[in-house]
Every structure is written in structure tokens, then in C-alpha cells.
Amino acid sequence: MPTLTVNGRARTVAAEPDTPLLYVLRDELGLNGAKFGCGLGQCGACTVEVEGRAVLSCLTPIGVLEGRPVTTVEGLGSPEAPGPLQAAFIAENAAQCGYCIAGMVMRAHALLRENPHPGEDEIRAALRLNLCRCGTHMRILAAVRRAAGRPSPAAGGGS
Amino acid sequence: MRRRRIAVWLGAAVLAGVAGFGIAAWRSAIAPGGPAADEVAAEPVRRGAVLAALGYCASCHTAEGGRPYAGGRGVATPFGTIYSTNITPDPETGLGRYTLAAFARAMREGVDREGRHLYPAFPYTHYAGLTDDDIAALYAFTMTREPVRQAATPNALPAPLSWRPLIAGWKLLFAQAPAIPADPRRSPDWNRGAYLAEALSHCGACHSPRNLLGAEIRSKAYAGGEADGWWVPPLDRSSPSPLAWSEADLARYLAEWDPQHGGAAGPMRPVVDAHRTVPAGEIRAIAAYVATLYGPGAAGSRTGPVDRAVSGDDPALARGAATYAGACATCHESGGGAAGGVPYTTPSLGHRTTLRAPDPRNLILVLRDGIAPRDHVPGPIMPAYGTMLTPSQTTDLAAYLRARFSPDGPWPDLDGTVRRLMGGTTRSGARAEATR
């Protein structure tokens, strides 16, 4: 039986090696933060971290995760004690329906690990492939800027 | 005494050679000037816009994220990196002081206004075949772009290649106007396509092999080449494509995507993107010409798509099969975009020339980087697997794809190629973890 390391804990799961990680997280491990959006790697709602880098869990078969730590949004904090990035999302009211937010948080988290002080272009480039159907991208960007300790671009400055 | 006389003669011969070469290499400056009003009238500007798209000027003369036509994109060659120049009409750093005569000389002879020889990364050996009218239209278009002040990035070339008069010697050996086939028995489309492909679109610059001095080998035109580290498929009968390429297939592929052959990736992607603004008739003309390069009878020699059972006894292939099932099959076994499956997928990966290539570079590069979507237009998208798969997992997946979708046997040095292209075993994620 495959063993995964998720949020620092070793977990033995029953699924076959070709099962996408997203199904294992949600159905076997009860970690429902990562969402099923398109199932085709095109929306980013299922984004988690593997070895600190953002991956799309809907297209990641668990067979490739032997010995490689997985972090999900649950690994960054809890409702009682949110992590700094989660707190920034809350402070900026970044969620509307919230479906994309776990993926957004994980994509941003992976960015900030590699580059703690990204520029505006770097933030936008990193989040480019994560979609929000409510259209709260501006608040999501503000949350990432807040977590990165960057001021918001001057109001009325255009894009 | 005799030896000294020989030395004197030798010295004189060398001096004469250097002087002769100097004279041959020396080109005069053309006096600064600019376009006359009628040279930048609306009609030639409009025509020039289409021609510039078909010459893919912007794909080399625009840096990643840079201003259009302002240059600065590095073109990696086996000799070093050559940076494209600013071709906006800025007088200080661009073409602002070029007259039509200076522009025409640069395009056809590879000599700038000041008289300096230009490196043949700029495909003037093709543009030498352009008509006067088309040169004038390209001039009209170029001189009416937004001027951008941006000095050229110095080339990263070792001495003596950095010494431009040497290019004159290269030109003596290799620069000749392209042979543009003209055949009255063929359709006007075909004849138009021959002109576009050979002179303007410079297809052979990537699709032909080059010699040790970087010149296209004319006797092996369209036998395949290299661009930006990608394998460039042959367009002649040696093409390993599993399917024949009809004129209609090529026209669809060049305009957007073909449901049987798939779409472009890598350095061919900007070519297809540029075609968005080109009238369909011009694309059809190029397709009519290129379809005949494959040669008579080539269609019958194609194997058709291959999809073979792969034994699960080999543990590496079994691992590759599991990765394929979890990571690839959702899209690539959906039946193909034309049959209601995931858009922009072929019926199976057995349709793709990539898996029939002589080496695995293109597969690994597309797995590593994916295919980024374009803004505001529909088109293919593929996630980048470079963060998800380790090099050895990529090797297993590539070996499985090759075994299943090609009859040609395993790729030589697959694992070495994967490690070279995926940066060995040090993963940036692991580095980030270590520095936390």
C-alpha cells in the first residue's frame, strides 16, 4: 500500500498508484481544502505543494509521490490559528464563493517560499493559471502583496 | 637567402590577401534619411503588416515581455548568443535613419546602414529573394511602428567571431539568393507558396540542417534541423510523421491546429500565432507548397498511428503506465477534440510526430514546460509537469509513451537527455526546503 507524507504525517492509503492525489486527499484522508474544478489541470482549484512546489493534484498520480512531502492548505494553519498567508487572505476578504481559494493560497505559498518578496509581475505570472470565476482576482492579488510585505500599487495608476 | 625570399613573398601574399579581403569586406555607409510620405502610405503599410507577420519578424525582434520590435531577444547558436536588434524607427537605437535603399540592403545583403555586416541569424539569405514591392511594404510597416529607445544588447560571441568583417567571408562561401521554384503547371497557390516559404517565411532556416559554419545545407533542404534546443522535423520524405500531411492538414495546422496531427509547440508556436492576422489565402498557399515537399508516394509509406500493448513485466514501463493513467489519460484518451473529447487533443498520442522523433527532446521539453495558454484566444493548454515529476519519473513516462505509440524502439540516451533538460536531481523545491 502506498505511503504518502501529507502535512508532515505519514499516511498509508488504499488507492492504486495511478489514482490522482486529489481523490486520495478528499476521499481517503478527509482533507477537503483542495477542490475538484475541471479535472484537466486548467483551473488550479486543486493546487497543492509537493516538495514545496505547486502542482495540480487532479493530475498527480500518487505513484510519483513516494518519499516526497505533500502540503495542502490544511497544513498552513487552522480556522483558529491561520497561517500568515491565510491571515492575509482573510484580511483582504479575498474569498467570495471560496472555491478557488485553497488553490490560490497554495500557488501563492509556493511562490513566497521560492521568492519571499516577489514583484507585482512575478505575483501575476505565478497566479496566472489559477482561475476565479467570481472575479475576486484583485483582492487575491492584494492578499498576496500583503503577505509579501509589498504596498499596493498606487490607486488609479492603471494596470 | 632563398628562404628569406620565400618569406618575403609569403608576407606579401598574406598582406595582399588581407588587403583584398578588407576591400571585399568593406561596405560603405548609406547616408541617413527617412521615408518619403508616399513610402509610408496606408496601402503599403497594410500589406507590410501581413508580410511582417509571415516573416515572423516580431518573434525574434521582441524580447520576452518586451516592447514589440524593440529587439533584445537572445538567439542561442552553436557559436554563442546573438541578440536581435531594435527595428523600431527610433533614430538613435533603431532604424529611424534608414532610407528604403538602406533597408533593402540590410534585408537582402545583411549589411546595416553604417556598412557593418550582420550575422546570418538574421535570415537575409532568404530575404534576398523578396521582390522590390514587398521590401517596400515591409519598410512602410517597419517605419510606422511605435519608436522605442532601446539600445541593442551586445552579442555574446567569442573572438574572432565577434569581428564582423569575417562575416564577409561567410557570405562569399554561403550567401546566395534562395532558389524559388516557379512552375507554371502548378497552381497559382503553389507558386505563391513557394515564394512565401523560400523568401519570406524562411521555413528552411529551421527545417534544414546546418553545416559547421552555421549555413543551411542546400542539398539537404528540409531534411530537418534544430531551433532553440528543439528537434525540428523534416518536411521532406524523411519526415517520421505517422500520418501523411495533406495540403488541408497543413493549412489547418498553420492556422491553428489540426485534429489529426495536433498543434504546434516550442519555437513553431509563435509562427502559428503570427498567422492569426494573415489572410487564409496566404496560409493555403504555403500549405500547397509545403505539402509537395514530402514528395510523391510519401503518403503511402506512413505507418499510421501506432498504439501497442506494453508489457507490464518491466517495472520502469509499469511505473510509466501508472503515471500516464493518472497524469495524461484524462485528456489524451478522451477521444480527441474533433470527436467531442478534450479540445485540441488528437485521437491518441500515436498521431504525434513528437513520439516518432529520433530523440526525445521535444517530448521532454513539452512535459517540463507544458503549453501555456494565450490571452483572449482559444487554444491548447497543457500543464507543466516539470514540478510534478522527478527526472527518473519523466524518463519512465517517456519510455512508456515511446514503447506504446511508436514502432521505432527505445530512444538512445533517454535518461541522460532528461537529466540534462530537467536540471539533474537538484530540485528547486528541495532547495527552497533546505533554506527555510
HADDOCK unambig.tbl for C-alpha pairs under 7 A between the chains (distance, minus, plus):
assign (segid A and resid 17 and name CA) (segid B and resid 322 and name CA) 6.36 0.50 0.50
assign (segid A and resid 18 and name CA) (segid B and resid 322 and name CA) 4.62 0.50 0.50
assign (segid A and resid 18 and name CA) (segid B and resid 323 and name CA) 6.06 0.50 0.50
assign (segid A and resid 18 and name CA) (segid B and resid 325 and name CA) 5.86 0.50 0.50
assign (segid A and resid 18 and name CA) (segid B and resid 326 and name CA) 4.72 0.50 0.50
assign (segid A and resid 19 and name CA) (segid B and resid 326 and name CA) 5.78 0.50 0.50
assign (segid A and resid 20 and name CA) (segid B and resid 326 and name CA) 5.60 0.50 0.50
assign (segid A and resid 40 and name CA) (segid B and resid 330 and name CA) 6.79 0.50 0.50
assign (segid A and resid 40 and name CA) (segid B and resid 331 and name CA) 6.72 0.50 0.50
assign (segid A and resid 41 and name CA) (segid B and resid 383 and name CA) 6.02 0.50 0.50
assign (segid A and resid 51 and name CA) (segid B and resid 429 and name CA) 5.21 0.50 0.50
assign (segid A and resid 51 and name CA) (segid B and resid 430 and name CA) 5.98 0.50 0.50
assign (segid A and resid 52 and name CA) (segid B and resid 429 and name CA) 4.88 0.50 0.50
assign (segid A and resid 52 and name CA) (segid B and resid 432 and name CA) 6.93 0.50 0.50
assign (segid A and resid 52 and name CA) (segid B and resid 433 and name CA) 6.55 0.50 0.50
assign (segid A and resid 53 and name CA) (segid B and resid 387 and name CA) 6.41 0.50 0.50
assign (segid A and resid 53 and name CA) (segid B and resid 429 and name CA) 5.38 0.50 0.50
assign (segid A and resid 55 and name CA) (segid B and resid 387 and name CA) 6.47 0.50 0.50
assign (segid A and resid 55 and name CA) (segid B and resid 388 and name CA) 5.81 0.50 0.50
assign (segid A and resid 59 and name CA) (segid B and resid 326 and name CA) 5.97 0.50 0.50
assign (segid A and resid 59 and name CA) (segid B and resid 327 and name CA) 4.44 0.50 0.50
assign (segid A and resid 60 and name CA) (segid B and resid 326 and name CA) 6.33 0.50 0.50
assign (segid A and resid 60 and name CA) (segid B and resid 327 and name CA) 5.68 0.50 0.50
assign (segid A and resid 60 and name CA) (segid B and resid 388 and name CA) 6.95 0.50 0.50
assign (segid A and resid 61 and name CA) (segid B and resid 323 and name CA) 5.97 0.50 0.50
assign (segid A and resid 61 and name CA) (segid B and resid 326 and name CA) 4.70 0.50 0.50
assign (segid A and resid 61 and name CA) (segid B and resid 327 and name CA) 6.20 0.50 0.50
assign (segid A and resid 64 and name CA) (segid B and resid 389 and name CA) 6.82 0.50 0.50
assign (segid A and resid 64 and name CA) (segid B and resid 393 and name CA) 6.97 0.50 0.50
assign (segid A and resid 113 and name CA) (segid B and resid 432 and name CA) 6.33 0.50 0.50
assign (segid A and resid 114 and name CA) (segid B and resid 432 and name CA) 5.79 0.50 0.50
